[in-house]
Amino acid sequence: MEKMPYQPGMDHPMSTSAPVTSDWCNALPVLVGSKVTLRELELSDAPSLFAMLTAEEVSRFISPPPTTVEGFEKFIAWAHAERAAGRYVCFAVVPHGMHTAVGLFQVRQLEPGFATAEWGFALGSAFWGTGMFAESGQLVVDFAIETLRVGRLEARACVANGRGNGALRKLGAVQEGVLRRSFLKNGEFLDQLLWSILAEDWQEAKAMRSRVLVH
Ligand SMILES: CC(C)(COP(=O)(O)OP(=O)(O)OC[C@H]1O[C@@H](n2cnc3c(N)ncnc32)[C@H](O)[C@@H]1OP(=O)(O)O)[C@@H](O)C(=O)NCCC(=O)NCCS
């Protein structure tokens, strides 16, 4: 019998727990932390994302963001279509007390079914060093592992991106190697570090944290 290709919501080949059913392809869930809410991008986020993410200090080490508000609106429509197709999710980061996005977290499958995936993130620089990254990162990795059933979550960060690499290390990602001249920025090829989080490591660390909290 032909093996059925993995579909979002089916039990993950690398996972040991029960299958999670989710309708995330129809709409992303709202993830609530103590500082931020993560939710689906909305078209009304475009002006604020344009203002935050096109700043030089934010865009220095990432793929060039859209250069207009309309470009961000197109990106948001694209993100909805990719989520509906089950290939990609993008969460807007909304600090408590605000209504529009100040940053985003993306996860895209590297193969059909999300067994391996890559994530990326950016926050407006006014929100750096506030703890919003760490909280949002934990919520997104939990979602990736528990709902998308990601077994290996990769990230790439330019070697010179101190905050990006520091943020990944802090979250528990493991640095695996250097991808030489892998990122073209302003006509120059930059080296990147490859980071990964494995589902089993993440779940183990989470269980340890909850044991510490209980005792
Ligand atoms: C990446 C990003 C989302 C992280 O959010 P943040 O709020 O800056 O992250 P945090 O402050 O929680 O963590 C960064 C850590 O790196 C450390 N750090 C800062 N500069 C560093 C450097 N040059 N070398 C090493 N570590 C550094 C910080 O001290 C901090 O650790 P600490 O909390 O233990 O002090 C944010 O910086 C950003 O949007 N950057 C622009 C976009 C980007 O580069 N995205 C990442 C692509 S991989």
The ligand as a Gaussian input file, in Angstrom:
#p B3LYP/6-31G(d) Opt

LIG

0 1
 C       16.644000      39.077000      17.012000
 C       15.711000      39.864000      17.917000
 C       14.262000      39.492000      17.618000
 C       16.024000      39.479000      19.365000
 O       15.245000      40.243000      20.229000
 P       15.990000      41.026000      21.449000
 O       14.933000      41.617000      22.299000
 O       17.017000      41.911000      20.868000
 O       16.672000      39.780000      22.169000
 P       17.098000      39.684000      23.686000
 O       17.540000      41.031000      24.185000
 O       16.048000      38.976000      24.436000
 O       18.326000      38.690000      23.558000
 C       19.493000      39.051000      22.881000
 C       20.651000      38.561000      23.691000
 O       21.848000      38.749000      22.912000
 C       22.798000      39.403000      23.709000
 N       23.660000      40.181000      22.822000
 C       23.473000      41.418000      22.366000
 N       24.500000      41.768000      21.566000
 C       25.339000      40.729000      21.543000
 C       26.585000      40.496000      20.908000
 N       27.155000      41.394000      20.130000
 N       27.160000      39.290000      21.097000
 C       26.583000      38.367000      21.878000
 N       25.394000      38.543000      22.504000
 C       24.792000      39.716000      22.340000
 C       21.985000      40.283000      24.628000
 O       22.752000      40.677000      25.745000
 C       20.836000      39.361000      24.969000
 O       21.158000      38.427000      25.989000
 P       20.770000      38.709000      27.544000
 O       19.295000      38.883000      27.591000
 O       21.259000      37.474000      28.219000
 O       21.506000      39.953000      27.930000
 C       15.914000      41.402000      17.697000
 O       17.203000      41.788000      18.135000
 C       15.722000      41.799000      16.251000
 O       14.599000      41.977000      15.808000
 N       16.823000      41.962000      15.487000
 C       16.719000      42.386000      14.085000
 C       16.204000      41.265000      13.192000
 C       17.097000      40.058000      13.266000
 O       18.316000      40.181000      13.254000
 N       16.465000      38.879000      13.350000
 C       17.182000      37.644000      13.590000
 C       17.539000      36.948000      12.366000
 S       18.236000      35.379000      12.820000

